[in-house]
Amino acid sequence: MAHSRRSFISLTGSAAVVAFAAACGSNTGRGDGPGNGGATLQQWYHAYGEDGVQEAVRKYAAAYSKAKVDVQWNPGDYDSKIVTALQNSPVPDVFEAQVKIDWVRQNQVVALDDLIAGVRDDFSQRVLEAQTVDGRIYGVPQSADTQVLFYRKSMLQAAGVQPPQTVDELIDAAKRLTKDKVKGLFVGNDGGVSVLGGPLLWSAGLDYLTDGNRKVGFDDPRAAVAFGKLRTLNADGSLLLGAPSDWSDPAAFIDGLTAMQWTGLWNVPKIAAALKDDFGVLAFPRLDGAGKPSVPVGAYGACVNAKSKNVDAAREFVKWLWVDQTDDQLKFATKFGFHIPARNSLIDRADSLKAGPAADAVRFVKEHSHLIGGPVWTSQSNTALGDALAKIAKEGADPVQQTKQAVSVAQHELKRLFG
């Protein structure tokens, strides 16, 4: 499946920052160009899956008059390629990413607070958190994605099932909706390991990190209780596994293989075209009365490579495109696929987000959103938590012991970062 804006907002994708051995190429992207002393800027995007995005970003770059901007499209493991480029190369000058604290500590990215100073309050809080380290902003948010629980109204009605409001109700609903060739719930072919780690934590009122990202947020008995629910879902036969496409694609839901599916807001147009009004969306349910419903938010931003030979020109281009050109920002978020603009004023202008399930999802984002991991959540911590979830869900390993092991790794990472 082609990468898209959605690819980094699963658990495994949120911290894909291990070193990538492939070379970034010998072309430096330099050459004579207009403006800024003849600067030529190289701008990198990952390979979006939505039709029209590549053409649009090339059009945006061509419209810029103060420098020549060459757009590079990057299929494959984009996040790892960025890590390698930041370590060794002055290109790209501008790139999209969710900033990581190690980049900041190693002086690989440039602070951009001044670029959004006049409109900072217009950006959604969560998308700014995705680009903030030690109170400084290192990426200008481009757009946001979220995931929600889609459900078939007719299937729930036929089974006498109400839309679930707690995790236990979700488990019960999945069992009651499983019959014949239809499974009750689809949360990915890995049984939810990649996408439900955060929602399960949030359902219990916990998080990846707390206290200003200085403390592990799931060093709590309720985390093991929540993670244990994933084992229940995987063990009772109600999950769809081995689907032709994974959680990010709506085919299983549209084709009637499952009555409920955890997937992205980006799929609303496809689902609506196929099912008309026979579907609704929910936030991930709360664990119990002490928990809360939740949805995840992932947000790429435009960053500037500190090794760029044209840092000032790169910063000026980022401000022009991602602060000043609001019409293009709105189109980027809503014309190609189905996404949420990074700025509140643009959300209010997005007609496609004003009614039906899309409006419900936007409300969930405003009321119940959480950032997946965040800049201080490292790849080592992410791998440890993913391994723990996999062992709990697939092998029936003790949730308490596995959670403790993941907590230990995350604590070690925080000690490395903050002493």
Phi, psi and omega in degrees: 000137178295147177290156178210183180301342184279342198293338185264004185254019166266166180305311184289332181275342188289341181225043181279077187233029175282158183296143182244126190283338184293141180288153181270359178099157185268349180287116182280349181077011181268158178163171180289138179205171183285151170069166176046045178068028180082022183290141167243127182254140173254125182245130182251137169235152167283167186277094178298143179277342184284137177298136173095346183293314182299317179296321182294313183291329175292324177294317178301314182297319181293335182281349182280129189261348187265353176199161172272124183245116176263123180267128174248126178268132189236091174292163175086210187280079185296314185301317179291326178296322177297317180303313180295318180297318181294332180282330194234350195221149173279359175239148004286157173285317180234137180209157177263141181188171164254115191300149177242146184300326180296328177296320181292314182297330181265011177055044181262345180230160186253136175293140186233020184307318185295336182292330183250013186307320183282345184230016185305318183291347180278341180280142178297142184303315185294321182289331174289322177301325181295341184244013188248130174227127179052038175082359179251148182259129185242006175207136176272115186302139182260310177194174182230152174236156175216169177235146180219168178267110176275141177220145177276114182302316184294323180291318178294320180296317181296328181268000182066034183251132175271150176306126188292139180247349175229165180296320178296324176294325176296316179297316179295318180297318180299320179293315183290334181272352180275117178196151181052238182259012182251128174266156183286327188210142174234119179233027180109154182290350174264013177074024177092002182300319185283331191243347186256000179302307179297307179305323178293318176300311183295328179299333180267004182081020182249183180204172177299308181224153178224185178051055179064034180065025179256356185221140176295129187271354182241024172277069189205139181304332181293335178296314179297323177299313180296316180295328178297334178295331178292325174296318179301315179298321182283338186264343188264005174081010183265351180271140170282125177232152180073029178292153180302328175227159189273189190301330185286349180253140185271009188302317182298321179290314180295321183279002176078019177281343181213147180275336179222145177215135171273114181205189191264156175304330183300343183269358181306313181300317180295317181292318179295322179296325183273322189248000182058238182257017181272046174200155174222173179229149178227154165289160174297133188288161177287155178291315182198195182297338180270353181262188182217151171292162184202158167222147178274154174231131172238144186211114170281150174226164177273121183246162179240128179290123181295339179273356179305142176280355182224057184301315182296317179295322179294317178298318181296321178294317179301316179297317180300313187281315191255001172241313187276323188271072187293327179296317178292324178297319179295316179295319180302321182281326192242342182275329182249105187076210188212099188225172182254127177301153181284341185249139184298322180296330179280329173301318180295336180270352186275100182299327183291348183252012188265350185214160173069205181303326179297318178295322176299316181296319177298320177296319177300320180297318181292325188259331192225022187275150175223149177277133178285109177071280181101174186299333183268350178279106189274168179296327179294316177296319182296317179296318181297317180291319178298319178296319179297315180297320180297318180292321178295309186290317189264330185250353183071025180295156182297118181299325181295312181294316181295321178295319178300320180295319178294320177300318181300316179296315181297322177295320178298320179294319178295323178294321177298320185280323189240353178078000000 
